[in-house]
Amino acid sequence: MKVGEIESLSGNGTVQEIVGDRVLLESLYEQWESVYFTIAEFEELLDDCAAFLDSRSRPGAAG
């Protein structure tokens, strides 16, 4: 999406779309109101999510 190859992406019950300098997360099934993030905020959210998932996949991870 960031390099302009596609305009939107669907997955996990959401549509992710770049609108100007923001990312729109929209529920496909009207489970929540649409949410906008700046691109930087969305990238930080993805990085935090990836770090969390990595921490959970390590042998001996708590939880």
DORORO-804006 format. One record per residue: residue number from 1; residue in three letters; y, z, x of N, C-alpha, C in turn. Coordinates in nm, 2 decimals. Atoms other than C-alpha are relative to their C-alpha. Layout:
<recs>
REC, NUM, ALA, Y, Z, X, Y, Z, X, Y, Z, X
...
</recs>
This chain:
<recs>
REC, 1, MET, -0.12, 0.00, 0.08, 0.00, 0.00, 0.00, 0.13, 0.00, 0.09
REC, 2, LYS, -0.12, -0.01, -0.08, 0.24, 0.09, 0.27, 0.05, -0.13, 0.07
REC, 3, VAL, -0.04, 0.12, -0.07, 0.23, -0.24, 0.45, 0.02, -0.12, -0.10
REC, 4, GLY, -0.03, 0.10, 0.10, 0.28, -0.43, 0.12, -0.11, -0.09, -0.04
REC, 5, GLU, 0.11, 0.09, 0.03, -0.06, -0.58, 0.09, -0.05, 0.02, -0.14
REC, 6, ILE, 0.03, -0.03, 0.14, -0.12, -0.42, -0.25, 0.12, 0.08, -0.06
REC, 7, GLU, -0.11, -0.07, 0.07, 0.12, -0.29, -0.51, -0.04, 0.13, -0.06
REC, 8, SER, 0.05, -0.12, 0.06, -0.09, -0.02, -0.67, -0.14, 0.02, 0.03
REC, 9, LEU, 0.14, -0.04, -0.03, -0.42, 0.16, -0.63, -0.05, 0.09, -0.11
REC, 10, SER, 0.05, -0.09, 0.10, -0.64, 0.32, -0.89, -0.12, 0.08, 0.06
REC, 11, GLY, 0.12, -0.08, -0.05, -0.89, 0.60, -0.82, 0.01, 0.14, -0.05
REC, 12, ASN, 0.01, -0.14, 0.04, -1.00, 0.94, -0.94, 0.09, 0.03, -0.12
REC, 13, GLY, -0.07, -0.02, 0.13, -0.83, 0.90, -1.28, 0.15, -0.01, 0.02
REC, 14, THR, -0.14, 0.01, -0.02, -0.49, 0.82, -1.13, 0.03, -0.14, 0.04
REC, 15, VAL, -0.05, 0.12, -0.05, -0.28, 0.52, -1.05, 0.11, 0.04, 0.10
REC, 16, GLN, -0.10, -0.02, -0.10, -0.08, 0.54, -0.72, 0.07, -0.12, 0.02
REC, 17, GLU, -0.09, 0.12, -0.01, 0.21, 0.31, -0.70, 0.12, 0.03, 0.08
REC, 18, ILE, -0.13, -0.02, -0.07, 0.50, 0.28, -0.45, 0.11, -0.07, -0.09
REC, 19, VAL, -0.11, 0.04, 0.08, 0.82, 0.26, -0.65, 0.13, 0.03, 0.08
REC, 20, GLY, -0.11, -0.02, -0.09, 1.12, 0.20, -0.42, -0.05, 0.08, 0.12
REC, 21, ASP, 0.04, -0.08, -0.12, 1.10, 0.48, -0.16, -0.08, 0.13, -0.05
REC, 22, ARG, 0.08, -0.12, 0.06, 0.88, 0.71, -0.38, -0.14, -0.05, -0.03
REC, 23, VAL, 0.14, 0.02, 0.05, 0.51, 0.73, -0.47, -0.01, 0.06, -0.13
REC, 24, LEU, 0.03, -0.04, 0.13, 0.42, 0.75, -0.83, -0.15, 0.03, -0.02
REC, 25, LEU, 0.14, -0.03, 0.04, 0.10, 0.93, -0.94, 0.00, 0.01, -0.15
REC, 26, GLU, 0.01, 0.01, 0.14, 0.02, 0.85, -1.29, -0.14, 0.02, -0.05
REC, 27, SER, 0.13, -0.03, 0.06, -0.27, 0.98, -1.50, -0.05, -0.12, -0.08
REC, 28, LEU, 0.05, 0.11, 0.09, -0.49, 0.70, -1.64, -0.04, 0.05, -0.14
REC, 29, TYR, 0.05, -0.05, 0.13, -0.60, 0.93, -1.92, 0.09, 0.10, -0.06
REC, 30, GLU, -0.11, -0.08, 0.05, -0.27, 1.11, -1.99, -0.04, 0.15, 0.01
REC, 31, GLN, 0.03, -0.14, -0.03, -0.40, 1.44, -1.84, 0.12, 0.08, 0.05
REC, 32, TRP, -0.12, -0.06, -0.05, -0.06, 1.52, -1.69, 0.11, -0.09, 0.00
REC, 33, GLU, -0.12, 0.08, -0.01, 0.29, 1.40, -1.67, 0.01, -0.08, 0.14
REC, 34, SER, -0.01, 0.07, -0.13, 0.37, 1.14, -1.40, 0.08, 0.08, 0.10
REC, 35, VAL, -0.06, -0.07, -0.10, 0.47, 1.28, -1.07, 0.04, -0.09, 0.11
REC, 36, TYR, -0.05, 0.08, -0.11, 0.69, 1.13, -0.80, 0.01, 0.08, 0.12
REC, 37, PHE, -0.02, -0.07, -0.13, 0.69, 1.22, -0.43, 0.07, -0.10, 0.08
REC, 38, THR, -0.05, 0.09, -0.10, 0.89, 1.07, -0.15, -0.12, -0.04, 0.08
REC, 39, ILE, 0.11, 0.05, -0.08, 0.67, 0.87, 0.08, -0.04, 0.10, 0.11
REC, 40, ALA, 0.02, -0.10, -0.10, 0.71, 1.14, 0.35, -0.07, 0.12, -0.06
REC, 41, GLU, 0.07, -0.11, 0.07, 0.61, 1.41, 0.10, -0.15, -0.03, -0.03
REC, 42, PHE, 0.14, 0.04, 0.04, 0.30, 1.21, -0.01, -0.08, 0.00, 0.13
REC, 43, GLU, 0.07, 0.00, -0.12, 0.20, 1.15, 0.35, -0.04, 0.14, 0.05
REC, 44, GLU, 0.03, -0.14, -0.03, 0.23, 1.52, 0.42, -0.11, 0.06, -0.08
REC, 45, LEU, 0.11, -0.05, 0.09, 0.02, 1.60, 0.12, -0.13, -0.05, 0.04
REC, 46, LEU, 0.13, 0.06, -0.04, -0.25, 1.36, 0.23, -0.05, 0.06, 0.13
REC, 47, ASP, 0.04, -0.06, -0.13, -0.24, 1.51, 0.59, -0.05, 0.14, -0.03
REC, 48, ASP, 0.04, -0.13, 0.04, -0.27, 1.86, 0.44, -0.14, 0.00, -0.06
REC, 49, CYS, 0.13, 0.02, 0.07, -0.56, 1.75, 0.22, -0.11, -0.03, 0.10
REC, 50, ALA, 0.10, 0.04, -0.10, -0.74, 1.59, 0.51, -0.03, 0.11, 0.09
REC, 51, ALA, 0.02, -0.12, -0.09, -0.69, 1.90, 0.73, -0.09, 0.10, -0.07
REC, 52, PHE, 0.08, -0.10, 0.08, -0.83, 2.12, 0.45, -0.15, -0.05, 0.00
REC, 53, LEU, 0.14, 0.05, 0.00, -1.14, 1.89, 0.41, -0.07, 0.01, 0.13
REC, 54, ASP, 0.06, -0.01, -0.13, -1.19, 1.88, 0.78, -0.05, 0.14, 0.03
REC, 55, SER, 0.03, -0.14, -0.03, -1.18, 2.26, 0.80, -0.13, 0.04, -0.08
REC, 56, ARG, 0.11, -0.04, 0.08, -1.44, 2.28, 0.52, -0.13, -0.06, 0.05
REC, 57, SER, 0.12, 0.07, -0.04, -1.68, 2.04, 0.68, -0.06, 0.05, 0.13
REC, 58, ARG, 0.05, -0.06, -0.13, -1.72, 2.23, 1.01, -0.11, 0.09, -0.02
REC, 59, PRO, 0.11, -0.10, 0.01, -2.04, 2.42, 1.06, 0.06, 0.14, 0.01
REC, 60, GLY, -0.05, -0.14, 0.00, -1.97, 2.79, 0.99, 0.14, 0.02, -0.07
REC, 61, ALA, -0.13, -0.02, 0.07, -1.65, 2.72, 0.79, -0.01, 0.10, -0.11
REC, 62, ALA, 0.00, -0.11, 0.11, -1.56, 3.00, 0.55, 0.00, -0.07, -0.13
REC, 63, GLY, -0.01, 0.05, 0.14, -1.61, 2.95, 0.18, -0.13, -0.04, -0.06
</recs>
